[in-house]
């Protein structure tokens, strides 16, 4: 009888299951594990989103910088460039390149009449001329052949063919905060090539190079910001001055 009583007690203990305390402890441990997993998932998702934003930001900045540097490089192109080469027996003052100006301003009628080799200091507006169509030369009444870049409401804008503007960047994916073009020219005196001694308005060649800085951030997260710098040399050097005739 004693043995049967012990067996029944042991069987009843096994059939009773877990206690309330054990259940509560199990639930608490499960919640801790689930919370840890959710926190890990949230961190992973956030880091993945940040990585995607950084990648897009870098790609958009590099693409915009590539557009700017490629276009600035061709500033001052002139189809009649060979006419400006001085030759023995030719004119003392060869024809000057009317497309050689590089201006620190928006493209307008004022810049058309100027003839500056480059901005005197850093500028957030640039305008220059390119002789793409000889049938529509640069003049004071039309803005043909003028190109440039400037900022507008967080987007980098390109001026095309004298006046039409087109966005280079999409303000929905990147906000441009800074666009700065800084001239770093090299002046090469050419007076030593003159037949007679030159003291005033002597010929010189300005090898034009610019440092372009562009900064921007992701609209969805302003803490994700990048800055790019690039140096670009204008292929068409700026020439001015003249040799004395006697």
C-alpha positions in Angstrom: 0.0 0.0 0.0 2.8 2.3 0.8 4.4 1.8 -2.5 1.1 2.4 -4.4 0.6 5.6 -2.4 3.9 6.9 -3.4 3.4 6.1 -7.0 0.0 7.9 -7.0 1.6 11.0 -5.5 4.5 11.0 -8.0 2.0 10.6 -10.8 -0.1 13.5 -9.6 2.9 15.7 -9.3 3.8 15.0 -12.9 0.3 15.6 -14.1 0.1 19.0 -12.2 2.3 20.8 -14.8 4.2 24.0 -14.1 3.4 26.5 -11.4 2.3 30.1 -11.8 5.7 31.4 -10.8 7.4 29.2 -13.3 5.0 30.4 -16.0 5.7 34.1 -15.2 9.5 33.5 -15.2 9.3 31.8 -18.6 7.2 34.7 -20.1 9.6 37.3 -18.7 12.6 35.5 -20.2 10.7 35.1 -23.6 9.9 38.8 -23.6 13.6 39.7 -23.0 14.7 37.5 -25.9 12.0 38.9 -28.2 12.9 42.5 -27.2 16.6 41.8 -27.9 15.7 40.4 -31.3 13.5 43.3 -32.3 16.2 45.8 -31.1 18.8 44.0 -33.2 16.4 44.0 -36.2 15.7 47.7 -35.8 19.4 48.6 -35.6 20.1 46.5 -38.7 17.3 48.1 -40.6 18.4 51.6 -39.5 22.0 51.0 -40.5 21.0 49.5 -43.8 18.8 52.6 -44.5 21.7 54.9 -43.6 24.1 53.0 -45.8 21.7 53.3 -48.7 21.3 57.1 -48.2 25.1 57.6 -47.9 25.6 55.6 -51.1 22.9 57.6 -53.0 24.3 60.8 -51.7 27.9 60.0 -52.8 26.7 58.8 -56.2 24.6 61.9 -56.8 27.4 64.3 -55.6 30.0 62.6 -57.8 27.6 62.6 -60.8 26.9 66.3 -60.4 30.6 67.1 -59.9 31.4 65.2 -63.1 28.9 67.2 -65.1 30.3 70.5 -63.7 34.0 69.7 -64.3 33.4 68.3 -67.8 31.5 71.4 -68.8 33.9 73.9 -67.2 36.8 72.2 -69.0 35.5 73.2 -72.4 34.8 76.9 -71.5 36.2 79.3 -74.1 36.0 76.9 -77.0 36.3 78.9 -80.2 36.0 77.5 -83.7 38.3 80.2 -85.1 41.1 79.6 -82.5 43.7 79.2 -85.2 43.2 82.9 -86.3 44.5 84.1 -83.0 47.9 82.5 -83.4 50.6 85.1 -84.0 52.8 84.5 -87.0 55.7 86.4 -88.5 54.4 89.0 -90.9 50.9 88.7 -89.5 48.9 91.4 -87.6 50.6 92.7 -84.5 47.4 92.0 -82.5 45.8 88.8 -83.7 42.0 88.5 -83.4 41.0 87.8 -79.7 38.8 84.9 -78.6 35.5 86.6 -77.8 34.4 83.5 -76.0 37.3 83.5 -73.5 35.5 85.3 -70.6 34.8 83.4 -67.3 32.5 85.3 -65.0 31.5 85.0 -61.3 27.8 85.8 -61.8 24.7 84.4 -63.4 24.6 84.5 -67.2 23.0 87.8 -68.3 23.6 90.8 -70.5 26.2 92.2 -68.1 28.4 89.2 -68.4 28.2 89.3 -72.2 30.0 92.6 -72.3 32.7 91.6 -69.9 36.0 89.9 -70.7 37.5 88.5 -67.4 39.9 85.7 -67.4 38.4 84.2 -64.3 36.6 85.3 -61.0 38.9 87.3 -58.8 37.8 85.2 -55.8 35.6 82.3 -54.9 32.1 82.4 -56.3 28.9 80.4 -56.1 27.9 81.5 -59.7 29.8 80.8 -62.8 29.1 81.8 -66.4 31.2 81.2 -69.5 30.9 81.0 -73.3 31.3 78.2 -75.8 31.3 78.7 -79.6 29.2 75.7 -80.4 27.3 77.2 -83.3 29.1 79.7 -85.5 25.8 80.7 -87.0 24.7 82.3 -83.6 27.8 84.1 -82.3 28.1 85.7 -78.9 26.7 89.2 -78.9 25.1 91.8 -76.6 21.5 91.2 -77.6 21.3 87.5 -77.5 22.6 85.1 -74.8 23.6 82.5 -77.3 26.5 80.3 -76.4 26.5 81.2 -72.6 26.7 78.3 -70.1 27.1 78.2 -66.4 26.0 76.8 -63.0 24.4 78.2 -59.8 22.3 77.0 -56.8 18.6 77.4 -56.6 16.5 76.1 -53.7 18.9 73.4 -52.8 19.4 72.2 -56.4 22.4 72.7 -58.7 21.1 74.4 -61.9 22.9 74.4 -65.2 22.4 77.2 -67.7 22.2 75.8 -71.2 22.7 77.7 -74.5 22.3 81.2 -73.1 19.3 81.1 -70.9 17.4 77.8 -70.4 18.0 76.3 -67.0 18.0 72.6 -66.1 18.4 70.9 -62.7 21.5 68.8 -62.5 20.5 67.4 -59.1 17.1 66.3 -57.7 16.1 68.1 -54.6 14.1 65.1 -53.6 17.2 62.9 -53.2 19.9 65.4 -52.4 20.0 69.0 -51.1 23.0 71.0 -52.3 24.1 73.4 -49.6 27.4 74.8 -51.1 28.7 75.3 -54.6 32.0 77.2 -54.7 34.3 77.7 -57.6 37.8 79.1 -56.6 40.3 80.2 -59.3 43.8 79.0 -59.0 45.3 80.4 -62.2 48.9 80.4 -63.4 50.0 83.6 -65.3 52.7 83.1 -67.9 54.3 86.4 -69.1 55.0 86.5 -72.9 56.8 89.9 -73.2 60.1 88.1 -73.9 58.7 87.0 -77.2 58.1 90.5 -78.4 60.4 92.1 -81.0 60.5 95.4 -79.1 60.7 95.9 -75.3 57.3 95.7 -73.8 56.4 97.6 -70.6 52.7 98.2 -70.7 49.9 95.8 -71.6 52.3 93.1 -72.4 51.1 89.8 -73.8 50.4 87.1 -71.3 48.8 83.7 -71.1 46.6 82.8 -68.1 46.5 79.0 -67.6 43.1 78.7 -65.9 42.4 76.1 -63.2 39.6 76.0 -60.7 38.9 74.2 -57.5 35.2 73.2 -57.4 33.6 72.5 -54.0 30.2 70.9 -53.6 28.4 70.0 -50.4 25.0 68.4 -49.8 23.0 66.2 -47.5 20.2 63.6 -47.7 16.8 65.3 -47.3 15.6 62.3 -45.2 18.5 62.6 -42.7 20.4 65.9 -42.6 23.1 64.2 -40.5 24.2 62.4 -43.6 26.2 65.0 -45.4 29.2 64.9 -47.8 31.6 67.4 -49.4 33.5 66.9 -52.6 36.4 68.8 -54.1 37.8 68.6 -57.6 40.3 70.5 -59.6 39.6 71.2 -63.3 41.7 73.0 -65.8 40.1 74.9 -68.7 41.6 73.6 -71.9 41.3 77.0 -73.6 43.9 79.4 -72.0 43.2 83.1 -71.7 45.4 85.3 -73.8 45.5 89.1 -73.7 47.9 92.1 -74.2 50.0 92.9 -77.3 53.6 93.5 -78.3 54.6 97.1 -79.1 55.2 98.0 -82.7 58.3 100.0 -82.2 
